[in-house]
């Protein structure tokens, strides 16, 4: 990147460059929001010879997505290979300047239209007063001249104004036409530097996201590639599958992992545009196959149940390189990988670095080899009981909810399959979560919050379950009523990993017995999904550390 180059331009030069299409507004700039009154204030400063700040332009041959013309006017595009000057700072001022001095009518986002030819100079105003105005009510019509007429009116038209105004008209016209507009030209800067400059200038605004930068960088008119549109197409395809909450950042990481086996921000920013575009279709296919795999094999019906969105990334990498379904050992090794990540707080921190490590493990699975791990998993009953504090944001809790979901829980009253919703699962008091031993009931028995809200006391239900009817009732009371309307209640409860209403302490309202028995079943289910290795037999110190880190993050 070359050093910024200060320049001074007259209005005629700026207008010429705008009308030729050389000066454009990049997609990451916000819309034009200045009112006509604020724009009039800018012209007032120019008429008085005050400084109005500097325009910062980024000169590049890159073609960005959704570039807007100044004032949304219909203007030509430069020829391919020619430079474009993108406005990094001063868009509001530059648009105001162009619209006011050209008398443009601007159409706003809400459909309103502002006619900038209705900005006037009050020839009766003193230098200390507002000279450029929009409110002309009560003003002498002969003392008003529009900015447009002042600039473009011929000698005869200007001379038609009263003699006493001629000197002022000449002064104001000369000030506008001779005003030197300060610009700084940033040359030969890559897009990440240009957007960093933009972000630093607009310190009070919202920093550009990585996705916004990549949208601009990867846009290609000839290849009909618009990352925003492509991402929206993916989300539209995932909506019927209830996986529409996958983030744009996750999708970028998938593409980066596939191309470079890394997904840090700087790596993504340095991805080759053409390689990104070429990989995109197969990368999206791998994401869609991953979603299909999660839904069908792990029976995770909605994306909100995923312990980590990041799990999409290594699995997409697998399916990018593996065109068939995962079967046999590969299927077992993938399942082991999934649950090891989910139960250990694997992606609670340093996600990008860990993903780069885990891609190497996926490579081993692709070769039919069982990867080794440097973190342990504890699927014991005691560990579940000691670490089951319920939070909808914890990966460990989501992992157990995935186990519950796998068994396709049925409604207590009519044995219908529970509808699990992304919308409901966003919060801990979701309609899909039910305390089997009601909170109000356990409070009367002096149990603390940890045990009341324990994952082992949570069942997945739908919103048709009448929780108001249950209220603070003991399980023996409300379950007896469900037994009256659902003769197959015993089998229904097995879908909730409550295997026997008698031995689980339900009819005796024995909460501790219930927790112990359900912990056994959950432990058994988790153990079936993990291939025990030597690291799991050496102790749980690192696992506990990861759990504490995740709990701190959630809090």
C-alpha positions in Angstrom: 0.0 0.0 0.0 1.3 3.5 -0.9 1.2 6.4 1.4 -2.1 8.3 1.4 -2.1 11.1 -1.2 -3.7 14.5 -0.3 -5.4 16.2 -3.2 -7.6 19.3 -3.7 -10.5 19.1 -6.2 -12.9 21.7 -7.4 -16.6 20.9 -7.5 -16.5 20.6 -11.3 -13.8 18.0 -11.0 -15.7 16.0 -8.4 -18.9 16.2 -10.4 -17.1 15.0 -13.5 -15.6 12.0 -11.7 -19.0 11.2 -10.2 -20.9 11.4 -13.5 -18.3 9.3 -15.3 -18.9 6.6 -12.6 -15.4 6.8 -11.2 -16.5 7.7 -7.6 -18.7 5.0 -6.1 -20.1 4.1 -2.7 -19.1 0.6 -1.5 -21.7 -1.7 -0.1 -20.5 -1.5 3.4 -21.3 2.2 3.6 -24.7 3.0 5.2 -27.5 4.6 3.2 -27.7 8.3 2.7 -29.5 9.6 5.8 -28.9 13.4 5.9 -31.9 15.6 5.7 -32.2 18.5 3.3 -31.8 20.9 6.2 -28.5 19.3 7.2 -27.4 19.3 3.5 -28.3 23.0 3.4 -26.0 23.5 6.4 -23.1 21.9 4.5 -23.6 24.3 1.5 -23.9 27.2 3.9 -20.4 26.3 5.2 -19.1 26.2 1.6 -20.7 29.6 0.8 -19.0 31.1 3.8 -15.7 29.5 3.0 -15.6 27.2 6.0 -13.8 23.9 5.9 -16.1 20.9 5.6 -13.7 18.1 6.3 -11.8 15.7 4.0 -13.2 13.0 1.6 -11.2 9.8 1.8 -11.3 7.7 -1.3 -9.9 4.2 -1.9 -8.6 3.8 -5.5 -8.6 0.2 -6.7 -9.4 -2.0 -9.7 -11.4 -4.4 -7.5 -15.1 -4.6 -8.3 -17.2 -4.8 -5.1 -20.7 -6.1 -4.6 -23.8 -3.8 -4.5 -21.9 -0.7 -5.3 -24.1 2.4 -5.1 -23.9 5.5 -7.2 -23.7 8.9 -5.4 -27.3 9.9 -4.7 -28.6 6.6 -6.2 -28.4 8.3 -9.6 -28.2 6.3 -12.8 -24.5 6.7 -13.7 -22.2 4.6 -15.9 -19.8 2.0 -14.7 -16.1 2.3 -15.5 -14.7 -0.1 -18.1 -13.3 -3.3 -16.8 -9.7 -2.8 -15.6 -10.1 0.9 -14.9 -9.8 2.3 -11.4 -12.7 3.1 -9.2 -12.6 5.5 -6.3 -14.7 4.1 -3.4 -15.8 6.5 -0.7 -14.4 5.4 2.6 -15.3 8.6 4.5 -17.5 11.5 3.5 -20.4 9.8 1.8 -23.0 11.9 3.5 -21.2 15.1 2.7 -20.4 14.1 -0.9 -23.9 13.0 -1.6 -25.3 16.2 -0.1 -22.9 18.2 -2.1 -23.7 16.5 -5.4 -27.5 16.5 -4.8 -27.6 20.1 -3.7 -25.4 21.6 -6.3 -27.0 19.5 -9.1 -30.6 19.9 -7.9 -31.1 16.1 -7.7 -34.3 14.5 -6.5 -33.4 11.7 -4.1 -35.7 8.8 -3.3 -35.3 7.5 0.2 -35.5 3.9 1.5 -39.0 4.6 2.9 -40.2 5.8 -0.5 -40.1 9.5 0.3 -38.6 11.9 -2.2 -36.5 15.0 -1.5 -36.1 17.6 -4.2 -32.7 19.1 -3.6 -33.4 21.8 -6.1 -35.5 23.4 -3.4 -32.4 24.6 -1.4 -32.1 28.4 -1.6 -29.7 31.2 -0.7 -31.3 34.0 1.3 -29.8 37.1 -0.3 -31.0 39.2 2.6 -29.1 37.1 5.2 -26.0 38.5 6.9 -22.8 36.5 7.0 -23.5 35.7 10.7 -26.9 34.2 9.8 -27.9 31.0 8.0 -27.5 31.9 4.3 -28.5 28.6 2.8 -32.0 27.5 3.8 -34.9 25.1 2.9 -37.7 26.9 4.8 -38.7 29.8 2.7 -42.1 30.5 4.3 -42.5 34.3 4.8 -39.4 35.1 2.8 -39.4 37.7 -0.1 -39.4 35.7 -3.3 -37.0 38.1 -5.0 -34.5 37.7 -2.2 -34.2 33.9 -2.8 -32.1 32.1 -5.4 -31.9 28.4 -5.6 -28.4 26.8 -5.5 -29.2 25.2 -8.9 -29.9 28.5 -10.6 -27.0 30.1 -8.9 -24.7 27.5 -10.4 -26.3 27.0 -13.8 -28.2 30.2 -14.5 -26.9 32.4 -17.4 -25.9 36.0 -17.1 -29.3 37.3 -18.2 -31.2 35.2 -15.6 -28.9 36.2 -12.7 -29.1 39.8 -13.8 -32.8 39.7 -13.5 -32.5 39.8 -9.7 -32.6 43.2 -8.1 -29.5 45.3 -8.5 -28.7 45.3 -4.7 -28.2 41.5 -4.8 -25.8 41.3 -7.8 -22.7 41.6 -5.7 -23.7 38.9 -3.3 -24.8 36.6 -6.2 -21.4 37.0 -7.8 -19.5 36.4 -4.5 -21.5 33.2 -3.6 -21.3 31.8 -7.1 -17.5 32.3 -7.1 -17.1 30.7 -3.7 -19.0 27.6 -4.7 -17.2 27.2 -8.0 -13.7 27.9 -6.6 -14.0 26.1 -3.4 -11.2 23.5 -3.0 -12.5 20.2 -1.7 -9.9 18.3 0.4 -9.5 14.6 -0.6 -7.1 11.9 0.5 -6.5 9.1 -2.0 -5.6 5.6 -0.6 -4.0 3.6 -3.4 -2.9 -0.1 -3.8 -4.6 -1.2 -0.5 -6.2 -4.7 -0.3 -9.8 -4.7 0.8 -9.1 -5.8 4.4 -6.9 -2.7 4.8 -9.6 -0.5 3.1 -12.3 -1.7 5.4 -10.0 -1.4 8.4 -9.5 2.3 7.5 -13.3 2.7 7.1 -13.8 1.1 10.6 -11.2 3.2 12.3 -12.6 6.4 10.7 -16.1 5.5 11.8 -15.1 4.7 15.4 -18.6 5.6 16.7 -20.3 3.3 14.2 -20.6 -0.4 14.0 -17.4 -2.2 12.8 -17.7 -4.2 9.6 -18.2 -7.9 10.1 -16.0 -10.4 8.4 -18.9 -11.5 6.3 -19.5 -7.9 5.1 -15.9 -7.6 4.0 -16.0 -11.0 2.2 -19.3 -10.0 0.5 -17.4 -7.0 -1.0 -14.3 -8.9 -1.8 -15.8 -11.9 -3.5 -18.4 -10.1 -5.7 -18.0 -11.1 -9.3 -20.5 -9.7 -11.9 -19.3 -11.9 -14.8 -19.6 -15.1 -12.7 -22.9 -13.9 -11.2 -21.5 -14.4 -7.7 -23.0 -12.4 -4.9 -22.1 -13.8 -1.5 -25.1 -12.2 0.2 -27.5 -13.8 -2.3 -25.7 -17.2 -2.2 -25.8 -17.3 1.6 -29.5 -16.4 1.6 -30.1 -19.2 -0.9 -28.5 -21.6 1.6 -30.6 -20.3 4.5 -33.7 -20.6 2.4 -32.8 -24.2 1.7 -32.2 -24.9 5.3 -35.4 -23.3 6.7 -37.6 -26.3 5.9 -35.1 -28.5 7.7 -35.1 -26.1 10.8 -31.4 -25.4 10.4 -31.7 -21.8 9.3 -29.8 -20.5 12.4 -26.4 -21.5 11.0 -24.4 -18.2 10.9 -22.7 -16.5 8.0 -19.4 -16.8 10.0 -19.7 -20.6 10.2 -20.3 -20.8 6.4 -17.1 -18.7 5.8 -15.2 -21.0 8.1 -16.4 -24.0 6.2 -15.1 -22.6 2.9 -11.8 -21.6 4.5 -11.2 -25.0 6.2 -11.9 -26.7 2.9 -9.4 -24.5 1.0 -6.7 -24.0 3.5 -7.4 -26.2 6.5 -7.5 -23.1 8.7 -10.3 -20.6 9.4 -8.8 -17.7 11.3 -10.0 -14.2 10.3 -6.8 -13.3 8.6 -6.7 -16.5 6.7 -10.3 -16.0 5.4 -9.5 -12.4 4.4 -6.5 -13.7 2.3 -8.5 -16.4 0.5 -8.2 -16.1 -3.3 -11.4 -14.7 -4.7 -11.6 -17.1 -7.7 -10.8 -20.2 -5.5 -13.5 -19.1 -3.1 -16.1 -18.8 -5.8 -15.1 -22.1 -7.4 -15.3 -24.0 -4.1 -18.6 -22.5 -3.1 -21.1 -24.9 -4.7 -19.4 -28.0 -3.3 -18.9 -26.4 0.1 -22.6 -25.6 0.3 -23.4 -29.2 -0.8 -21.2 -30.4 2.0 -23.0 -28.2 4.5 -26.4 -29.5 3.3 -25.2 -33.1 3.6 -23.9 -32.4 7.1 -27.3 -31.1 8.1 -29.0 -34.1 6.6 -26.5 -36.4 8.5 -27.2 -34.6 11.8 -31.0 -34.8 11.3 -31.2 -38.4 10.1 -28.3 -40.2 11.9 -28.1 -38.2 15.1 -31.7 -37.3 15.0 -31.0 -33.6 15.9 -34.1 -32.0 14.4 -33.2 -28.4 14.7 -30.0 -26.3 14.7 -30.6 -24.7 18.1 -30.0 -28.1 19.7 -26.5 -28.4 18.2 -24.0 -28.3 21.0 -21.8 -26.0 18.8 -22.5 -24.4 15.5 -18.8 -25.0 14.9 -19.5 -28.8 14.6 -20.9 -28.0 11.1 -17.3 -27.1 10.0 -15.3 -30.4 10.5 -18.3 -32.4 9.3 -18.7 -30.3 6.2 -15.0 -30.8 5.6 -15.5 -34.6 5.9 -18.5 -34.6 3.4 -16.6 -32.3 1.0 -14.0 -35.1 0.7 -16.3 -38.0 1.2 -19.0 -38.2 -1.5 -20.8 -41.2 0.0 -22.6 -41.8 3.3 -20.4 -42.5 6.3 -20.7 -46.2 7.1 -18.8 -48.8 9.1 -15.7 -47.5 11.0 -15.9 -44.0 9.6 -19.4 -43.7 10.9 -18.3 -44.9 14.4 -15.3 -42.6 14.4 -17.4 -39.6 13.3 -19.9 -40.3 16.1 -17.0 -40.6 18.6 -15.6 -37.2 17.4 -19.0 -35.5 17.6 -19.7 -36.6 21.2 -16.1 -35.9 22.4 -16.4 -32.3 21.1 -20.0 -31.9 22.5 -19.4 -33.3 26.0 -16.0 -31.7 26.7 -16.5 -28.0 26.1 -14.2 -28.4 23.1 -15.2 -25.2 21.2 -15.8 -23.0 24.2 -12.6 -21.0 23.4 -9.8 -20.8 20.8 -12.3 -22.2 18.3 -10.3 -21.5 15.1 -7.1 -23.1 16.4 -9.0 -26.2 17.6 -10.8 -26.5 14.3 -7.4 -26.5 12.5 -6.3 -29.3 14.9 -9.6 -31.3 14.4 -9.4 -31.2 10.6 -6.3 -33.4 11.0 -8.4 -35.8 13.0 -11.1 -35.7 10.3 -8.3 -36.6 7.8 -7.6 -39.7 9.8 -11.2 -40.6 9.8 -11.3 -40.2 6.0 -8.5 -42.7 5.9 -10.5 -45.1 8.1 -8.3 -44.5 11.2 -9.4 -43.7 14.7 -7.9 -40.4 15.8 -6.2 -39.9 19.1 -7.4 -37.1 21.5 -5.7 -35.0 24.1 -8.8 -34.4 26.1 -10.9 -36.9 28.1 -14.6 -37.7 28.3 -16.5 -38.9 31.4 -19.8 -40.5 30.7 -20.3 -41.7 34.3 -23.5 -41.2 36.3 -21.7 -39.2 38.9 -20.2 -36.8 36.4 -23.6 -36.2 34.8 -25.1 -35.5 38.2 -22.3 -33.2 39.3 -22.3 -31.2 36.0 -25.9 -31.1 35.0 -26.7 -27.5 35.8 -29.3 -26.5 33.2 -28.5 -23.7 30.7 -29.7 -23.7 27.2 -26.4 -22.2 26.1 -24.1 -24.9 27.5 -22.8 -27.4 25.0 -22.8 -30.2 27.6 -26.5 -29.6 28.3 -27.3 -29.4 24.6 -25.5 -32.7 24.1 -27.8 -34.4 26.6 -30.8 -32.7 25.0 -29.6 -34.2 21.7 -29.8 -37.6 23.5 -33.3 -36.9 24.6 -34.2 -35.7 21.1 -32.7 -38.9 19.5 -35.4 -41.0 21.2 -38.1 -38.8 19.5 -40.0 -37.9 22.8 -43.7 -38.2 22.7 -46.4 -36.2 24.3 -47.5 -37.4 27.8 -51.2 -37.1 27.1 -51.7 -38.4 23.5 -48.4 -40.2 22.5 -47.9 -37.9 19.6 -44.3 -37.0 18.6 -43.2 -33.7 20.2 -42.6 -30.8 17.9 -39.2 -29.3 18.7 -38.8 -25.7 17.5 -35.8 -23.5 16.9 -37.9 -20.5 18.0 -38.8 -22.1 21.4 -35.3 -23.4 22.1 -33.7 -19.9 22.1 -34.4 -19.5 25.8 -34.1 -21.5 29.0 -37.8 -21.1 29.8 -38.7 -22.5 26.4 -42.1 -24.2 25.8 -40.1 -27.3 24.8 -38.5 -27.7 28.3 -40.5 -29.2 31.2 -39.3 -29.8 34.7 -40.6 -33.4 35.4 -40.6 -32.7 39.1 -42.1 -29.2 39.0 -40.0 -26.3 40.3 -42.8 -25.1 42.6 -43.1 -28.6 44.0 -39.4 -29.0 44.6 -39.2 -25.6 46.3 -41.6 -26.8 48.9 -39.2 -29.7 49.6 -36.3 -27.2 50.0 -34.3 -28.3 47.0 -31.8 -25.8 45.7 -31.7 -24.3 42.2 -29.0 -26.6 41.0 -31.1 -29.7 41.5 -34.4 -28.1 40.6 -33.0 -27.0 37.2 -30.8 -30.1 36.6 -30.8 -31.5 33.1 -31.9 -34.9 34.5 -35.1 -33.2 35.7 -35.8 -31.8 32.2 -38.0 -33.4 29.6 -38.7 -32.2 26.1 -42.4 -31.6 25.6 -44.5 -29.5 23.2 -46.6 -26.5 23.9 -49.8 -28.6 24.0 -48.8 -30.0 27.4 -50.9 -28.1 29.9 -48.3 -26.9 32.4 -50.8 -24.8 34.3 -52.7 -28.0 35.1 -49.5 -29.5 36.5 -48.5 -26.4 38.5 -46.9 -27.4 41.8 -48.4 -30.9 41.8 -46.3 -33.9 42.7 -45.4 -36.2 39.7 -47.5 -39.0 41.3 -50.6 -36.7 41.0 -50.3 -35.3 37.5 -48.9 -38.5 36.0 -51.9 -40.4 37.3 -54.1 -38.1 35.3 -52.0 -38.6 32.2 -52.2 -42.4 32.7 -56.0 -42.1 32.6 -55.9 -40.4 29.1 -52.9 -42.3 27.7 -53.1 -46.1 28.2 -49.6 -46.4 26.6 -48.0 -44.0 29.1 -45.2 -46.4 30.1 -43.9 -46.6 26.5 -44.4 -42.9 26.1 -42.1 -42.2 29.1 -39.4 -44.5 27.7 -39.0 -42.0 24.8 -38.0 -39.5 27.6 -35.4 -42.0 29.0 -37.8 -42.6 31.9 -37.8 -46.4 31.6 -40.1 -47.5 34.5 -42.6 -45.4 36.3 -42.3 -47.7 39.3 -38.5 -48.0 39.7 -37.9 -44.3 38.9 -39.6 -43.2 42.1 -42.4 -41.4 40.4 -45.3 -42.9 42.2 -43.4 -42.3 45.5 -42.4 -38.7 44.5 -38.8 -39.7 45.2 -36.8 -37.0 43.4 -33.4 -38.4 44.3 -34.4 -41.8 43.1 -35.6 -40.3 39.9 -32.3 -38.4 39.4 -30.2 -41.6 40.1 -32.2 -43.8 37.7 -32.3 -41.3 34.9 -28.5 -40.7 35.3 -28.0 -44.4 34.7 -29.9 -44.3 31.5 -28.3 -41.1 30.2 -24.8 -42.5 31.1 -25.5 -45.7 29.2 -26.7 -43.7 26.1 -23.6 -41.5 26.1 -21.2 -44.4 26.7 -22.6 -46.1 23.6 -21.5 -43.2 21.5 -18.0 -42.8 22.6 -15.0 -45.1 21.9 -13.1 -45.2 25.2 -9.3 -44.4 24.8 -6.4 -44.3 27.2 -6.8 -40.6 27.7 -10.3 -41.3 29.3 -8.7 -43.6 31.8 -6.1 -41.2 33.0 -8.3 -38.7 34.8 -10.6 -35.8 34.3 -8.5 -32.7 35.2 -8.5 -31.1 31.8 -12.1 -31.9 31.2 -13.1 -30.1 34.5 -11.0 -27.1 33.5 -12.8 -26.9 30.1 -16.1 -27.1 31.9 -15.3 -24.3 34.3 -14.2 -22.2 31.3 -17.4 -22.9 29.5 -19.5 -22.1 32.5 -17.6 -18.8 32.9 -18.3 -17.9 29.3 -22.0 -18.7 29.6 -22.4 -16.7 32.8 
